[in-house]
Amino acid sequence: MKFIAGLILGLLVVPFGAYLYFTGGAAPVATTDSDVPFENFFAHKALNARIAKDMPKNVPIQATEANYLAGAELYKQHCAACHGLPLAPKTAIAKGMYPRPPQLLEGKGVTDDEPGESYWKIFNGIRMTGMPGFSKSLSETQMWQLALLLANADKLPASAKALLVAPLGANTPAASVPPATSAPVFPSSVPGSAPSSAPPPK
């Protein structure tokens, strides 16, 4: 009987202690706070499992120079403030964020990730990291152009590399950069699932 009473008491103490922890101002909610034990481990485990389950497996656009150029311009407009540009220092935004946003055009970036993984992150965003989802602001084609740019950042054509280091909005030959919204591939009804030209995720 004492054992059962102790067990019940223990089950009540743990959630009550967690409640006090979060409501008493002790939880690390500032970007300057230290990590919670195992925070990164469990966050990455959960994220990787979700992406592996949901990411599209087929890329519906070609890795052409025109798509790289369109992706580079989109990257500068929507991603560079957090994820950086070649030969440029980290921005004040990147320095002040937590988790720290990876500098995607330095080192290997995410070139060892499948394009569908980067596409999933661009489409959905990642909670509590500062990474927004772009499904409501970019077309399907534009999101794939960004994903292809990142997946092949280590082997981009010279024209795309030059565009990434050029001032924002610098003119590029009209023949090289078609409108990014042309020939869109419309998403399926489930956010984050494969586009209609790709098989749905399992």
Secondary structure, DSSP 8 states (H G I E B T S, - for coil): -HHHHHHHHHHHHHHHHHHHHHHTT-S--STTS---TTHHHHHHHHHHHHHHHHS-SS-SS---HHHHHHHHHHHHHHTHHHH--TT----HHHHH-SS----TTSTTTTTTS-HHHHHHHHHH-BTTTTB---TTTS-HHHHHHHHHHHHTGGG--HHHHHHHHS-TT----TTTS--TTSS-----SSTTS--TTS----
